[in-house]
């Protein structure tokens, strides 16, 4: 049986991995074996970190809402409970944005929440 030389296929695969790892530090972007391993880890981290980013952003939004709520003399939990009783359909992302960019509108929402709690 004749011998098959796989030079072009191997080179193409190596070039694809090295191109994907361009910008990595030291030998992680220059040596194929190390680059392949670092690329595998990077791809698995990117999958799990997409979920982690959502979790981190939600906790940041809660921190921002809590800070703005404390300024308006109400706790975070009472604010969220009052908003749900008042029937205001705003999510935490929107509330966080209002707390930062439009404090007057946030104050209106706080008054709605306080009225519905009483």
C-alpha positions as CSV (number, residue, x, y, z in Angstrom):
1,X,0.0,0.0,0.0
2,X,1.3,3.4,-0.9
3,X,2.3,5.9,1.8
4,X,0.0,9.0,2.1
5,X,1.7,12.2,3.1
6,X,-0.5,14.5,5.1
7,X,1.5,17.7,4.9
8,X,-1.1,20.1,3.5
9,X,-3.8,18.9,5.8
10,X,-1.6,19.1,8.9
11,X,-0.3,22.5,7.9
12,X,-3.8,23.8,7.3
13,X,-4.9,22.6,10.7
14,X,-1.9,24.1,12.4
15,X,-2.3,27.4,10.7
16,X,-6.0,27.6,11.7
17,X,-5.1,27.0,15.4
18,X,-2.2,29.4,15.3
19,X,-4.4,32.1,13.7
20,X,-7.0,31.6,16.4
21,X,-4.5,32.0,19.1
22,X,-2.9,35.1,17.7
23,X,-2.4,37.7,20.4
24,X,-1.9,35.2,23.2
25,X,1.2,35.6,25.3
26,X,4.6,33.9,24.7
27,X,4.6,30.4,23.3
28,X,0.8,30.1,23.5
29,X,0.6,31.8,20.1
30,X,3.7,30.3,18.5
31,X,3.9,26.6,19.3
32,X,1.1,24.4,17.9
33,X,0.9,21.9,20.8
34,X,0.7,24.6,23.4
35,X,-1.5,26.8,21.3
36,X,-4.0,24.0,20.7
37,X,-4.4,23.4,24.4
38,X,-4.7,27.1,25.2
39,X,-7.4,27.4,22.5
40,X,-9.3,24.5,23.9
41,X,-9.3,26.1,27.3
42,X,-10.2,29.6,25.9
43,X,-13.2,28.2,24.1
44,X,-14.5,26.4,27.1
45,X,-14.0,29.4,29.3
46,X,-15.8,31.6,26.8
47,X,-18.9,29.4,27.0
48,X,-19.0,29.3,30.8
49,X,-18.1,33.0,31.2
50,X,-21.1,34.1,29.0
51,X,-23.3,32.8,31.8
52,X,-21.1,34.3,34.5
53,X,-21.3,37.7,32.8
54,X,-25.1,37.7,33.1
55,X,-24.8,36.8,36.8
56,X,-22.3,39.5,37.4
57,X,-24.3,42.2,35.6
58,X,-27.5,41.3,37.5
59,X,-25.7,41.7,40.9
60,X,-24.2,45.0,39.7
61,X,-27.7,46.2,38.8
62,X,-29.0,45.2,42.2
63,X,-26.2,47.1,43.9
64,X,-27.0,50.2,41.9
65,X,-30.7,50.0,42.6
66,X,-30.0,49.5,46.3
67,X,-27.7,52.5,46.5
68,X,-30.3,54.7,44.8
69,X,-33.1,53.3,47.0
70,X,-31.1,54.1,50.1
71,X,-30.8,57.7,48.9
72,X,-34.6,57.8,48.7
73,X,-35.1,56.3,52.2
74,X,-36.3,52.8,51.2
75,X,-34.7,49.4,51.3
76,X,-34.1,47.4,48.1
77,X,-36.4,44.6,49.2
78,X,-39.2,47.0,50.0
79,X,-38.7,48.9,46.7
80,X,-39.0,45.7,44.7
81,X,-42.0,44.5,46.7
82,X,-43.7,47.9,46.4
83,X,-43.1,48.0,42.6
84,X,-44.6,44.6,42.2
85,X,-47.7,45.6,44.3
86,X,-48.0,48.8,42.2
87,X,-48.0,46.8,39.0
88,X,-45.0,48.6,37.5
89,X,-43.5,46.4,34.8
90,X,-39.9,47.5,35.0
91,X,-37.1,45.0,35.3
92,X,-33.9,45.4,37.3
93,X,-31.8,46.4,34.2
94,X,-34.2,49.3,33.5
95,X,-34.4,50.4,37.1
96,X,-30.6,50.4,37.3
97,X,-30.4,52.6,34.2
98,X,-33.0,55.0,35.6
99,X,-31.2,55.2,38.9
100,X,-28.0,56.3,37.2
101,X,-29.2,58.4,34.3
102,X,-32.5,59.8,35.4
103,X,-32.8,60.1,39.3
104,X,-36.0,62.1,39.0
105,X,-37.8,59.3,37.2
106,X,-36.4,56.9,39.7
107,X,-37.8,59.0,42.6
108,X,-41.2,58.9,41.0
109,X,-41.0,55.1,40.9
110,X,-39.9,55.1,44.6
111,X,-43.0,57.2,45.5
112,X,-45.2,54.8,43.6
113,X,-43.7,51.9,45.6
114,X,-44.0,53.7,48.9
115,X,-47.7,54.5,48.2
116,X,-48.5,50.9,47.3
117,X,-46.7,49.6,50.5
118,X,-48.9,51.9,52.7
